[in-house]
């Protein structure tokens, strides 16, 4: 299997090559061997408040979760990461994880599985295991959880033995190559707005300026509003990459901008898609794919 490669965020030197900017700046800113893990110790994940036997429970609603390292991955209704095994087959569907392997990688039952946004219902199926039970499949691949994942959102099983991978929504392997670092998403209240690779809404600050390019979020402000990092133009979707540049902050770090406006994410947003920062103090606004203030009349 191809080893997973982490797509690094663009550093200062690379940012100069990728984001030559025409924006002004008064801060001196630059332009911008396969081993089955059957003998591994089994952890006590899926415990705590999730209930006894949760590792063997039906997935129920299959959900798509955006991650910065692996792109979109699939979770069950409670947020536990779902996995696939390279030694299985998808056509025909067959599981080759039994015995000790199945203790570390519990098979997800086929019953009560439902597709949600981002997952095609036609991709969901089932396969009969050697014990006669039916296991959920996605894109033909048998679906598992990992016993060492300690909490929803963990992806400790990805890359184990170079044979286990988090599932992508189409049943393929999740991969950093699939991760969009900036994308335009449709918000039911604000329309098309920008989000980063983790699904966090991106904002602009009215007290900043685009010409010269300047950030006025400093000190205490930075505890709540985090500068968005530069991105690779190949990892942008739904927005013209030419609008994206970088800005050199006073501390020397690079910040992503759109149409010369510095971009931030808000610590008060708890889930992907949250817009709790919209209208904050009258100066903060989600940003459109064109770099404009979302929800504000021109």
Beta strands, then each sheet from edge to edge (+ up, - down):
strand 1: 61-67
strand 2: 71-75
strand 3: 83-85
strand 4: 89-90
strand 5: 93-94
strand 6: 114-115
strand 7: 124-128
strand 8: 134-138
strand 9: 141-142
strand 10: 164-166
strand 11: 182-187
strand 12: 191-196
strand 13: 202-205
strand 14: 209-210
strand 15: 213-214
strand 16: 225-227
strand 17: 236-237
strand 18: 244-248
strand 19: 254-258
strand 20: 261-262
strand 21: 264-266
strand 22: 284-286
sheet 1: 2+ 1- 6-
sheet 2: 3+ 10-
sheet 3: 4+ 5-
sheet 4: 7+ 8- 9+
sheet 5: 12+ 11- 17-
sheet 6: 16+ 21- 13+ 22-
sheet 7: 14+ 15-
sheet 8: 18+ 19- 20+
end
